[in-house]
Every structure is written in C-alpha cells, then in structure tokens.
Amino acid sequence: MPKLSAVIITRNEEKNIRRCLESVRPVADEIVVVDSGSSDETIRICREFGCKVFSRDFDGYGTQKQFAVDQASSDWVLSIDADEVISEELLAELEEMFEKEGHRVTVSQGDSVAGEKEAMFQRRLFDGYNIPFSLFFMGRLLRHSGVGNEVHLRLFNRTRGRFTTVPVHEGVEVSGSVGMLKGSIIHYSYRDISHHLEKINTYTSQAAAGYRLKGKTFSKIWVAFKFPTSFIAIYFLKRGFLDGYPGFMWSFLAAVYSVLKVAKTIELTRKP
C-alpha cells in the first residue's frame, strides 16, 4: 500500500506545532520537519512526536518546502504548515486513501460500498490533489470574505510535482492530473491583530522584492485607490460583511496588505 510523508517547515512555532502534529500523526507514516533556526521549544516538541528534524537556513518558502519534500522517504507527500491542521473529514479521507489500519473498507458483492471503493481506486490515478481551506480568524471560521472557496494543491506524488520558488505565495506544480478532496485544512494563521500586522509587514516586503526582481512598477496614484478598491471588493463584493466583525477586520487588513505591497514596491524602485 502507498505510504504518506507529511512535510512541515518551522521557525519558532511552539504555539502551533503540537496542534498540527497531533492532526497529521494518525495518517502520516513519517513527519519531516525542516527548521530554520528556532529559538523556542519547536524542535523539542517535534522530536517528542518522533519527527525527522532537519536544520536549514531559510532562503524562501518554495525552496524550503521543496527541501523538506526531498527529505521524505515516501513518494506521496502532504505539505502542511505549522499553523494548520487537517479536519476530521480530511483525516478520514486520507486514512481511506492510504488504507490505514482500522479504516479499511470491506467490499461485499452488490454492496454500495463496492462502488465507493472503486471510486477511491479511480481517485488514486491522480498525481496531485487540491484541498479546500478554511481560515480560522478572530474566533471563527470565515465562510466568505474571499477565503470561503480557497483551495491549494497540498497532496501530491513528488515524482510528478514540486514547489515553485517565487518569494511569496509559493505553490506546487504537478506534471499530470489533479483531483479534488472534500475534507479541508483549517488555517490558524493569526493569533491576534498584532501578529497579523507582523505577518503583513513580512509578506509585503517579500512581495515587493519579488515585483522588483520582475521589473514591475506602480504609479503613486494607484496607492490612493488601492485601499478603497480592495476593501470594497472583499467586504462587499465577496460578502465579507456576512462574517460579522471578523469579516470586517479581515477585509480591512487585507486592503492594508494590498496598499503596503504596492507602496513598498515603489519605495524599492526609488532606492539607488
């Protein structure tokens, strides 16, 4: 039967990593962690769970995650971030796909389960799988706000796929067919507003550096229009208002992210 390796990159994730490891441990045959200089209890917790831990200087999300994939001993890889967990529905789906003990399906002739088993077999013909994402933000799962229908390719055969190496918003490119799973990954991305602002500062700097490398430029006039257009798109057009107060704050901070990304690119362009 196929085996599954879970791969995670970390740096000072002691507040998140235990929750993540507990969610993937039932289905992963091994857990590979690549750490980039944690000074907290992250590495100790990972070793407590029996993870294979590697240390490597951080040089980009895509390259760091691909290094983690390269250390896996299984061809099938589930890439998950330290602040994410797999839902119960996704766990059951993965356990059935990889035939974990206690979750095998007994097929009886004429039973509807036979059709389900056949469908599962057919699904294994894919080389990668998109997984739905749910964002847990300010105490609730956001159902709208531009994140309700988000999917990412996180489960794949590493002989057929690998991570891109862009500075931010890396992804997996698969040479082959891609399917879709039903269960979701739940993202606990931000502890509070201060933590959200810290991430915005980091990600916008990385995005601006990527734009600079590509030679992309922006007009200063666009900065003035970027905030209202981004906020209106998320809060009204993408129905962020249906997510209540968390939806408003998400729309507001997402618009701030859009403005800073453009402003920092202009700033880099002006520097000698």
NORBELLIN-V342673 format. One record per residue. N is the residue number from 1. RES is the residue in one small letter. OMEGA is omega in radians with two decimals (* if undefined). Layout:
# NORBELLIN-V342673
n={N;N}
res={RES;RES}
omega={OMEGA;OMEGA}
This chain:
# NORBELLIN-V342673
n={1;2;3;4;5;6;7;8;9;10;11;12;13;14;15;16;17;18;19;20;21;22;23;24;25;26;27;28;29;30;31;32;33;34;35;36;37;38;39;40;41;42;43;44;45;46;47;48;49;50;51;52;53;54;55;56;57;58;59;60;61;62;63;64;65;66;67;68;69;70;71;72;73;74;75;76;77;78;79;80;81;82;83;84;85;86;87;88;89;90;91;92;93;94;95;96;97;98;99;100;101;102;103;104;105;106;107;108;109;110;111;112;113;114;115;116;117;118;119;120;121;122;123;124;125;126;127;128;129;130;131;132;133;134;135;136;137;138;139;140;141;142;143;144;145;146;147;148;149;150;151;152;153;154;155;156;157;158;159;160;161;162;163;164;165;166;167;168;169;170;171;172;173;174;175;176;177;178;179;180;181;182;183;184;185;186;187;188;189;190;191;192;193;194;195;196;197;198;199;200;201;202;203;204;205;206;207;208;209;210;211;212;213;214;215;216;217;218;219;220;221;222;223;224;225;226;227;228;229;230;231;232;233;234;235;236;237;238;239;240;241;242;243;244;245;246;247;248;249;250;251;252;253;254;255;256;257;258;259;260;261;262;263;264;265;266;267;268;269;270;271;272}
res={m;p;k;l;s;a;v;i;i;t;r;n;e;e;k;n;i;r;r;c;l;e;s;v;r;p;v;a;d;e;i;v;v;v;d;s;g;s;s;d;e;t;i;r;i;c;r;e;f;g;c;k;v;f;s;r;d;f;d;g;y;g;t;q;k;q;f;a;v;d;q;a;s;s;d;w;v;l;s;i;d;a;d;e;v;i;s;e;e;l;l;a;e;l;e;e;m;f;e;k;e;g;h;r;v;t;v;s;q;g;d;s;v;a;g;e;k;e;a;m;f;q;r;r;l;f;d;g;y;n;i;p;f;s;l;f;f;m;g;r;l;l;r;h;s;g;v;g;n;e;v;h;l;r;l;f;n;r;t;r;g;r;f;t;t;v;p;v;h;e;g;v;e;v;s;g;s;v;g;m;l;k;g;s;i;i;h;y;s;y;r;d;i;s;h;h;l;e;k;i;n;t;y;t;s;q;a;a;a;g;y;r;l;k;g;k;t;f;s;k;i;w;v;a;f;k;f;p;t;s;f;i;a;i;y;f;l;k;r;g;f;l;d;g;y;p;g;f;m;w;s;f;l;a;a;v;y;s;v;l;k;v;a;k;t;i;e;l;t;r;k;p}
omega={-3.14;3.10;-3.07;3.03;3.00;-3.12;-3.05;2.97;-3.03;2.87;3.14;-3.10;-3.09;-3.14;-3.06;-2.84;-3.13;3.12;3.13;-3.09;3.11;-3.10;-3.07;-3.07;-3.12;-3.03;-3.06;3.05;3.02;3.08;-3.14;3.13;3.05;-3.06;-3.12;2.99;3.11;3.10;3.12;-3.06;-3.06;-3.07;3.13;-3.14;3.14;3.12;3.07;3.13;3.13;-3.14;2.94;-3.01;3.08;3.08;-3.11;3.07;-3.11;3.10;3.14;-3.09;-3.11;-3.12;3.13;-3.14;3.10;3.06;3.11;3.10;-3.12;3.14;-3.11;3.12;3.12;3.08;-3.14;-3.03;2.97;3.11;-3.12;3.13;-3.07;-3.13;3.12;3.03;3.05;-3.12;3.11;3.13;3.12;3.11;3.13;3.13;-3.14;3.11;3.11;3.14;-3.08;2.97;3.09;-3.10;3.13;-3.12;3.12;-3.10;3.07;-3.04;3.06;-3.11;3.14;-3.13;3.11;3.13;3.13;3.10;3.11;3.14;3.11;3.11;3.11;3.10;3.12;-3.12;3.13;3.09;3.13;3.14;3.11;-3.09;2.96;-3.13;3.07;3.13;3.03;-3.13;3.05;-2.99;3.11;3.01;3.13;3.03;3.10;-3.13;-3.08;3.02;3.13;-3.12;-3.08;-3.10;-3.07;3.06;3.08;3.09;-3.07;3.12;-3.07;3.03;-3.01;3.04;-3.11;-3.09;3.09;-3.11;2.98;-3.05;3.08;-3.07;-3.12;-3.08;3.08;3.13;3.13;3.05;-3.08;3.04;-3.08;-3.06;-3.10;3.10;-3.11;3.05;-3.10;-3.13;-3.02;2.91;3.14;-3.04;3.05;-2.90;-2.98;3.13;-3.13;-3.10;3.13;3.11;3.10;3.13;3.08;3.14;3.09;3.13;-3.14;-3.05;3.13;3.07;3.12;3.13;3.13;3.10;3.10;3.08;-3.12;3.13;-3.14;-3.12;-3.11;3.13;3.12;3.03;3.09;3.13;-3.11;-3.14;-3.11;-3.11;-3.03;-3.11;-3.09;-3.13;3.13;-3.12;3.14;-3.13;-3.07;-3.02;-3.09;-3.06;3.12;2.97;3.06;-3.14;3.12;3.10;3.06;-3.12;3.08;3.11;3.10;-3.11;3.11;3.13;-3.14;-3.08;3.07;3.09;3.06;3.09;-3.12;-3.13;-3.08;3.11;3.13;-3.10;3.14;3.08;3.08;-3.14;3.12;-3.13;-3.10;-3.11;3.12;*}
